[in-house]
Amino acid sequence: RLKIQFSMIKNMKQRIFLWGMLALATSFLVGCGSDEAVPAAQHSQYTTFRSSGGALTRAHYMLNHTKGTGATVSWQPDDHLWLYLSEDLRLKDIGNDITTLTPQANFYFPSGYERNSYKVDFLGHTANTDGRYININAQHYQNVPNNTDHMRYNGDCAEGTATKVAGQDNLYEVTFTHLPAYLCIMPYNSDDVVRTGAVIKNVKVLSNNPIRGRFDVGQYGLDVNHGTNLANDIEMVLNSPNGFPIDNATMDQAKNAVYVVMLPGWHDLTIEFYYTSPKFPGQTLCARRNIGNREYKANSMTDIVADIANYYGADNEYITVGDEVSLAKKQGAVQVYEDKTWNSMLNQ
């Protein structure tokens, strides 16, 4: 991971220069909001950082994802980049050329950069104003099925190395890599009695290792050795309090797919599905599905298809593990599909 070293004198001079240039550059944007596109006539006044190799997962603009396949991802107008200059100096771009969804974009910084390369970070939602921290939170609120809007609030981030383009004084090119791992959980209910009118309210992801926390991305990425508030659980709250329908007998991604952002690494995951059914009025049912220990790589998506049906005996008590029906469902209840890196998923 690239780290830029400065001597004390150079650091002081560069800070004075950079903040001076930032103030000057900002003055060109009077009357133009920070999330608006920089006018083309002003582009030559700045240093341009041009994204390449496709864009990032952003809001619900991760489109056309299906089980075991790729997705189309795009930049959107309010996206920003942060230039990592030192431990205590992170510089936000002053604008971009984005006017609509686009797979590639230019981001503008003050002129005067001369190094061959710089570390650049994407830190999710614009609420991040210090260029430092992202939080993979304890609760993620997903309000629409098969939608990734919530990810930008819950740790969606990326990093890249911006490299100076030969023969171009003010142009750098950067390719980003996502730092978290992502899950797409697609539940269904094979019990034709319980599923009628059923609604899934929450999904909990539990691990034997940390899957969430707070991280200084520019300095350490998502290194758990430098994270704080580490914990082994994430709760997905689905369209609270209404939930998503779970009356499908087979996988139906459009009806109730759930997207999770989590720390990469080896995890022995258990997923708990909390749902209601008219069959059991006033009760919340829970189906637990263990996936087993496997590696969830950074910059990857893992699709998980799970049957949440719990089978009951004549006395309406849950059939315990070891019973023939329960064992049969346990063996076929979860399917996990191979990780797909974002680089192979772009524009498919």
N, C-alpha and C positions, 0 to 999 in steps of 0.2 A: 504494500500500500504506500503510495507516494506521500512523503512528508517533505515540506519545503523548509529549509533551515535558513535563518537570518542571523547575522551578527547583531549586537545590540544597537550599534550606530545605524546600520542599514535598515534595521527594523523600524527605528524611530523616523528615519527619513522617508521610508516607504509609506509608513502610516500617514505622515503629514501629506505626502504627495497623493496617496490614494483617496484620502478623505477630501482633499482639496478638489481632486478631479471628480469625485462623486458629487460634491456640491455644485461644481460647474456644470456637470452633465445633467444634474437634476434641474438646473435652471432652464435648460432647453425644453423641459417638459411642462412648463407652467401652463395650466389650463388643461393638461392631459393627465387623467388618472393613472396610477401606477400599474393598473391591470389592462390598460389600453395599449394597442400596438404603437410602436415608435414609427413616426412618419418616415417614409422611404427617403425623403430628402435629407434626413438627419443621420442616416446609417453610417456615412463616412466619418462622422464625428466620434464614433465609438469603436471599441474593440468588440468584434463579433465572435461569439461562441456558437458554432453551428452543430446541431445534433446530427448524428448519422447512425446508420444501422437500425433505423426504426425508432419509435417513440416509447413511451412508458405507459404502464397501466394507470389510467387516470379516471377518477369518478366512475360513472357507469359507461364510460366510453371505451371499455374493454368489451368489444362487440363480437358476436358470432362465435363465442366459445361453445364447443360441444364436447361430449365425453371423449377423452383420449385424443383430442385434436388441438389445434391452435386457436388463435384469436386475432382480431384486428384491434390494435391499440393506437391511441392518438394523443397528441398534445392538445390542450385547450387554452383559450386566451388568458386565463388567470394563473397559468403555471409560472413558476419562477425557479431559477437556479441560484446556488450559493457557491461562491469561490472561496475555497479554503486557503488562507494565506499563512496562518499560524494558529497556535492553540487559542489565542484570544482575539483573533481578527478574522472574521468571516464577512464577505462582501456579497450583498444581494444584487442581482442584475437590476438595471433601471428600466427594463422593458423588453419587448420582443416583437416579432413581426406576425404574430398569430392573430388571425381574424375569425377563423372558424376551425373546426377539427382538422388536424393535419398530422401526417406521420413524421414530418420533419419540421424543424423550426430554428430560427436564429434568435439568440438572446444577446442583449447588448450590455456591455460594461464600459466604464470610462476608458479613454484611450491611454496609451503609454505602457502597455504590458510588453515585456521583452523576454521573459523566460521561455524556454523551449516547451515547457509543459506546466500545467496546473491541475490540482485536484478539484473536482467540481461535484457538488451534491444536489440531489433533488430530494426535498423533505416533505412532500405531500401537500397538505392543505395550506392555504395562504395565512392561516392563523399562526403558523410558525413564523415568528418575526425576529428570532435571534440567530438563525442559521446554525443552531447547535443540536437541539434535542428533538427526538421523536418519541412518542409513547405508543407502545402496543398495549392497549388498555385492557382492564379486567372485563369490561362489557363492551361489545360492539353492537350498535343498533342498526339493523338492516330493515328498512321499511318496505322494500319492494322485492318480490321474488326474483331470482336470477339477475341481480343488480349489484354493482360494486361501488355505488356511491359512498358507502360508509368507509371504504378502505383508506381514503385519503385522510381521514381523521384518526386512523388506527394503525399507523406504522408503515404505510406504503412509502417506500423511499428507495433511492438508487444512488450509485456513485459512478464516476468515470474520470478518466484522465484526458484533459484537453491538451491537444498537441498542436503546436504552431504549424500552419500550412506553409510550405516552402514558397518563397517569393511573395508572400502576402504579409505585410507589416501588421495588420490589425485583424487577422483571421485565425481562429483556432477551431479545430474539429474535435468532437467528443462523442464517444459511444458509451452508453450507460448500461449498467448491470444492476438488476434488482437485488436488494440485500435480504428481504424476508423470503420465507416460503409461503405458498398460498394453497389453500384447500378449496375445492368446490364439492360441497356435500349435497347429494341428491337423494332424499329419502322417498320411500314409498311404503304402502301398507297392504300386505297380502291377505289380511283378515277381512273378509267381505262384510262381516257384521260390525266390527269395531270401526272400520274406516268410514262408514256412511256418516257424513256430517262431521268427521274428525278435523281438528285444527291443531297444528303444531305451533307452540308458543315460544319455546326456547330450545336451543341446542348448546350443550356444554362440551368443550373439548378439554380433556384431562391428559396430562403426560407425567412420566417419571422424571422429566427434566424441565427446566424453565422454557416456557413458550411465550412469555411476555415480559415487559419491563420498560425502563427508560434508558435511552442511549444517546451519547454524543456522537452522532454519525460521522461528522467531519473528521474527528480525531481517531475514533476507534471502530467505526462501522457498527455492527451489531454483535460485537464481542461480549459474551456473557461475563468475562472476567472484568469488564469495565462497566457493566450495566448496574443499575440500581432498581429497586422495587421489583425484583425478579419474582416470578411466581409460575406455577405449573398448570394454570387453568385459564380458560377464556370462555365467557358466556355470550352466546349470540342471542340477542333479544329481537324477536321477529315481529315487526309491525305492531308494537305494543299499543293496546292490549289485545289486538284482534288476531294476531298470528297469521299463518299461511294455511291454506287448505291442505290436508293430507289424506284426501279421499281417492288417491290414485293407486291402482293395483300394481302398476309397474312404474319405472322411473319416468318422471315428467319434469324436466329441467325448468321449463317456463313457469310451472305452477309453484315450485317451492325450493329451488336451488339456493343454497346458502354459501357465501364466500367468507373465508377466514384468512386473516393475516397473522402469521406466527413466526417465531424464531426458527431458523433452520437448524438442522442437526439430527441426531438419532433420538427418536421418541417412541416409546411404547404407549400409543394413544388409546384412550377409551373415549367413545363419543356417547353422550347421553341425550336422548330425545324426549322432551316433555310435551305431551299433547293431551287434548281432551276429546271425549267421544260421547255422544248421546247415550251410548250403551251403558256408560258409567257416569250418570249425572252428578255434578258437584265434585268429581274427582279429577286429579291430574295423573295421567299414566306416564310411566317412564320406561323406555327401552334402552338398555346399555349394550353397546357393541364394541368389543375390543378388536383392534386392528393388529396388535402385535408390534414388535420392535422393528423399525425400519428407518432408513435415512430420508429426511425431507430436505432437499438441497435448496440453497439460496437460488433465486432467479428461476423458480420452478413452480408448476401447478400440479397438484395431485387431485384426481377425481375420485370421490368415494361414493359409491352407491350402496344404500343401506335399507334393508327391510326393517321397519320399526314395529312390526306386529308382535304382540305378546299373546300367547295362547292360554286360555283359561279352561278349567274343568267345569263340570256340571254345577259345582257349588260356587262358581265365579271366583275361584282362587287361582292365582297365577301358577301355571305348571312349572315346577322347579327344574333347574338344570339337572340332567340325568334322565329325565323322563323322555320317552321316545320322540314325542312331537317337539319338545323344546330342543332336544339335541339336534334334530333334523333342521330346525330353523336356525340354530346357532351356526351350523356348518355352512349354511348358504346365505347367511344374513348380510354379509358385507363383502363387497368387491372393491378392490383398490386398483386403480389403473396407473400405469407407469408415469413418472414425472415427465413433464414437458418443459424444457427451458424456454424462456421468452424469446431468445434469439431464434429458435426454430419455429416459433409460433407467429412471428410477425407477418402481417398481411396475407395470411392464409384464408 
